[in-house]
Each structure stands twice: as C-alpha cells, then as structure tokens.
Amino acid sequence: MDDPKRERKPLRMISMCIIACSLLLLASCGSATNTSNSTSPPGHSTPTANPNAPPGNFLYTSNAEAMFLAWVNNNNALSGQTQDAQYKTDSSGFLTVTSTHGSFTGTLSNDQVNLNFGGFLGYMVNVTGTYSNNTLTLNIPTKDGGVGTFVFVPATADDFNNAVSVMQTTANNDNATATTLTAESASTATAAVATSYAAQQQQRAVANANQAVANDLSSLQGSIPDFNQAATFDSVFSDYAKGWQQMQDDYQTEVNDAKNGCANGNGVTVGGDTITVGGDLITIGGDDITFNGQMSTINSAYSNIQGYMTNLKNDWQALQTAVANSPSGTPGSNYQQSDIDSAIANGNNALSNADAVVKKAKSERATYDNEANDLNNKAQALPGQMGC
C-alpha cells in the first residue's frame, strides 16, 4: 500500500475527494477515470496478499479508503459482510476516519462474481467482477456513470485494522498541520480583529440601548391615555345609584303597607315587601363585585405604568453608559435627559390621578354599602314591630 503521506493533499481537497469515496454509495476517489482498461483507481497500491488469510477474506486499500470483504461460499452461493473505512470531514472541517458496515449476497460461477449489496442506505447496489488466482477484482459503478476496477487480495481483519490505523495517523497529522497554520494566521490578525470586533460591539450596544429607550417611551406614552380612561368608576356608581334608589322605593312601599295593620293578611304583604328590600341589598352586593373587577383592571394598568417607568429609567442609564463606552461617538444617543424626565412626569401624573379616583371611589362605595345595610335592617325589623 502506498505511503499516504506521499500523496497528501490540502485539507479541503482531501475532504472533497473522500466524501465521494464509497463502494456502497456508488462513488470512489479512484473512480474519476472512466476507462475500461484501468486496472485500479489512481492513487491506489494493491496491498500485499496475506497467505494466512481465511478463505473468502479480501482487502482493498487506497490513500483515502480501506475496504474489507469476507464471504462464505456455499456451493458457489455467496453471502458475507463488508467493512468500509474512509476519510470524512466533520462539522469543524477536520478529518476523521469513519467506518460503515454492509452485507451482501451473490454467486460465483466460472471465476465470475456477481454481488448484491441489498438494503444498504435504502437501495441495492449490484457489483460484478472476477475471482482468479486468489485475487478478487470488482467493477464498481462510479458516481460519474463510469466503472472503476478495484483489486482485492487475501487478507485478515488485522490487515484491515492496520490499514485503518495508517489512515487515522495520516488524518491526525493533517489535522495537526491545519490547526498549526490556522493558529499562526489567527495570531497575526488577532489585534486588528479584536479591535474591530470591540468597536462593533460598542456601536451595537449604543444602537440596542437607543432602541430599548424608544420602546420604553412608546409603551409608556401609549398606555397613559388608556390608563386615564380606565381609571373611572362612573358606570359602576351609576348602577349603585339605581340600586340604592330602588331599595329606598321598595322600603317606602313596605312602610306604607305596614300602616294598614295586620287585617286581611296584610302582614303577609309586608313580609313580601321585606323580602323585596333584601333582594335590593343583594343587587347592591352585585355592584360591589363589579367595583372589585374595575379595581383589578385599574391595578393591572397601574402596575404596567410603573413597570414602563422603571424600564425607561434603567434603559436610559444603560444608553448613557453605552455612549460613554463607545469612543467612536457613532452612533450617539437619540434622546436627552429632558425627554426622559417629561415621560416620567406624565407617568407619575397619571398614577396620582388614579390614586385620587380610587380613594374617592372607595369612600363612595362604603357609603352605599353602609346605608344599604342600615335600610335593610330597618326593613327586616318592621314586620316584627307590627305584632301580627
């Protein structure tokens, strides 16, 4: 087998070649020629036959591939396994040696070999060749539509492992060389790259901080009108007023009916009036639930305003820091301290107005609840006072 170092190619060229190199993928590094008289692919040296090899065990090697084939011959019906080791390029661009395994069936007739590699990678590969004087020659279809001639000689599994070891050593050496060259190139440009990267990062920090402040201002300024509109209890107290008026009217009806005394079942009528007044109290209790729902809406919007103000203060500070840390001065800040102060003042005014509205609303609600409870107590006591 040729010394792989003698024909070593640049890393990228080798990786391009070895990706194409596989028996079971219908491609090989040595199949670039499409000449029927070719005895073996370029870059290939037929390995030395091992006289101690078991029957039906064969090896093919090249600078970038080693294939081991072992069959069992049962009255010229063949079945066996293959092991194919190739160079591969990993995601980092380094060479590795990977191995794939396949199985086959076939026939041997008058030195003619026909092998079927079925089911490997989801399709069948048919390979023909000859077996003569202990040498197996396979005609393998190539990716470009031609046929390459691959010569296998008797060998053992250890011979295959040794060939793989040589390829692995070559890959390691090539990787070490590539890494050294990369490190040398990187060290030459480190200072310039680092300086450029730092400047880009500083400029990006300013741009990001400007955008953050813009988002905060938009959120705060856009939410204040909606918050001011939501911070009201007008509709809730409209319902309180209606319920309270109805309760007073129903209580007055009860008082008027009570004046007629207990005769003719009038006591039952007064009792019904009492129940009606109690129902009015329940209605006002429903208004309390509506009040609490409005309070939740206001509290949520209140928290949002506070959050927007906090974010604006923090992002404004970050923008100032980013500008100070960017010596180029480009880009600069899109905002001034007065922009931030004005927005914060508007937010605080909205919160103060909401505080005043909520404080007044709680007082009015307490008045409705207390008066409604007092009136209901009078209504419930009235039938007993009649003595019916």
Sequence and secondary structure as in RCSB ss.txt:
>XXXX:A:sequence
MDDPKRERKPLRMISMCIIACSLLLLASCGSATNTSNSTSPPGHSTPTANPNAPPGNFLYTSNAEAMFLAWVNNN
NALSGQTQDAQYKTDSSGFLTVTSTHGSFTGTLSNDQVNLNFGGFLGYMVNVTGTYSNNTLTLNIPTKDGGVGTF
VFVPATADDFNNAVSVMQTTANNDNATATTLTAESASTATAAVATSYAAQQQQRAVANANQAVANDLSSLQGSIP
DFNQAATFDSVFSDYAKGWQQMQDDYQTEVNDAKNGCANGNGVTVGGDTITVGGDLITIGGDDITFNGQMSTINS
AYSNIQGYMTNLKNDWQALQTAVANSPSGTPGSNYQQSDIDSAIANGNNALSNADAVVKKAKSERATYDNEANDL
NNKAQALPGQMGC
>XXXX:A:secstr
   TTTT   HHHHHHHHHT BTTTTB GGGS   TT SS TT       TT  TTEEEEEETTEEEEEEEEEET
TEEEEEEEEEEEEE TTS EEEEEEEEEEEEEEETTEEEEEE SGGGS EEEEEEEETTEEEEEEE TTS EEEE
EEEE  HHHHHHHHHHHHHHHHHHHHHHHHHHHHHHHHHHHHHHHHHHHHHHHHHHHHHHHHHHHHHHHHHHHHH
HHHHHS  HHHHHHHHHHHHHHHHHHHHHHHHHTT SGGGHHHHHHHHHHHHHHHHHHHHHHHHHHHHHHHHHHH
HHHHHHHHHHHHHHHHHHHHHHHHT TT  S  S  HHHHHHHHHHHHHHHHHHHHHHHHHHHHHHHHHHHHHHH
HHHHHHHHHHHT 
